[in-house]
Amino acid sequence: MRRLRQLAARTPAGRQRYVDLLRALAIGMVVLGHWAVAAIGEDATGRPTGHSALPELPWAYPLTWLAQVMPVFFIVGGYANAASLTARRAAGVDATGWLLDRGARLLRPTTALLLVIAGGAALGSLAGVDATLVRTVAWFATIPLWFLAAYLIVVPLTPVMYALHRRFGLFVPLALAALVVAGDVGRALGPAELALPNYVFGWLAVHQLGIAWRDTDARRHDAHPGPPAAPGQGDAPTHPASTRSGEPARRLPLSRRVGAAALLGGLTATVLLTTVGPYPVAMLNVPGERLDNAAPPSLALLTLTTAQFGLILLLRGPAERWLRRSRPWQAVIAVNAVVLTVFLWHLTAAILLVGALDAAGKLPTPPVGSAAWLAWRVPWVLMLTVVLAALVAVFGPIEARTGRTGSAGSSRRTAGASTDPATSGHAPAGPGWRATARTALTTAGFAAVVYALVVNAETPKSAPEPLGLPASALVAYLAGAGALRLLRSGWGSRG
């Protein structure tokens, strides 16, 4: 608590606390949503199984409009990535150095999860557990990684997308939305694979909304400067507002009136698309539905995103006033320090709890939708919260330390850039081919990690995998993450 009070007291005046709150709420909603719709049963052999209860709860489909908050996370990601990128550039750090630091925040907690799963699976296989069962358990535990694969595609594109925003403004997310529509038409008229590019175009469109939001905030700060934010905090002002004639409009309207219009318009469009139009009502995956609005993102998800952003604007004023109080802000700091750990381990917590209750002969399996099943939601979520808290206590420090060392390391690299280019975030000194090779290796490292996560997601849960994860995926992930770690430490930069 003392450290939280110190961090809260040292928060720069320019820090956008509301963005941090939205990140914490988005991940919290994802966790609660997954836990709430979990249906536990037994297979023919008496072993516990799990599946989504949504197919048996059609009345709950409209509620998924509240539970589907991945767009909020990507909006916040766009805001935070743009803020971090501009702040680091102002400190003299190149885009590759920024990306390596950003990747560390994501990959260290993920690596811990995958190594624990692979190690546990190997022990289970050595103990004689069937390889199919080992894979099934690992498959459930790694479901959250589908999101990370999409996000790890979007993050490396941030420098390019920010440059496009500076050049073309709000036309960029509109163009990306048009490409999503084209993908939807493709999967409606042809094979579903025609919509696969929507994984990139859809999440980029949402991420771009966050970039535009951040740019508008920064320009307002330039026009009405207040107390300066500390370097590296992600909220330093960007470029001053330009007054050149003919410059494309880059300001994203952020008034309450605009928020109300976006909320009403987005909801109206979503209702029409999911009733009169061809899109399903549910915004989460429902096995058996004709298409999934979120995988890949559809036009209906983008209209829902518009409504969610409108609500974000409407709630911004009251939330910012609330966050000026010390205790709420300390809670937001605490959650954000381990927010990715919470997300990555929340289904592992469910697996551990189911296993423990089954071993004790106390695992309830009431029919989905029954009064007993609904009543079981409360103790179920409470027990899962306890298990997840224990996991976060063990693995959370990995993420928390990454955040602290990342900020400190960035400051040290910037301060010592003139004397130690090998450990700085700047483009390495020496021939241009070194900088090009460093960028190429960074890109290859991210590509290897994304490939690994996609292969794992696409491998059936019934596949016999003694390590729980496909061997090719595990090797690719460790190679990619290891290469990024070496590059971040300065490997290959010295002449």
Secondary structure, 3 states (H helix, E strand, C coil): CHHHHHHHHCCCCCCCHHHHHHHHHHHHHHHHHHHHCEEEEECCCCCEEEEECHHHCHHHHHHHHHHCCHHHHHHHHHHHHHHHHHHHHHCCCCHHHHHHHHHHHHHHHHHHHHHHHHHHHHHHHHCCCCHHHHHHHHHHHCCCHHHHHHHHHHHHHHHHHHHHHHHHCCHHHHHHHHHHHHHHHHHHHCCHHHHCCHHHHHHHHHHHHHHHHHHHHHHHHHHCCCCCCCCCCCCCCCCCCCCCCCCCCCCCCCCHHHHHHHHHHHHHHHHHHHHCCCCCCCCCCCCCCCCCCECCECHHHHHHHHHHHHHHHHHHHHHHHHHCCHHHHHHHHHHHHCHHHHHHHHHHHHHHHHHHHHHCCCCCCCCCCCHHHHHHHHHHHHHHHHHHHHHHHHHHHHHHHHHHHHHHHHHHHHHCCCCCHHHCCCCCCCCHHHHHHHHHHHHHHHHHHHHHHHHHHHCCCCCCCCCCCCHHHHHHHHHHHHHHHHHHCCCCCCC
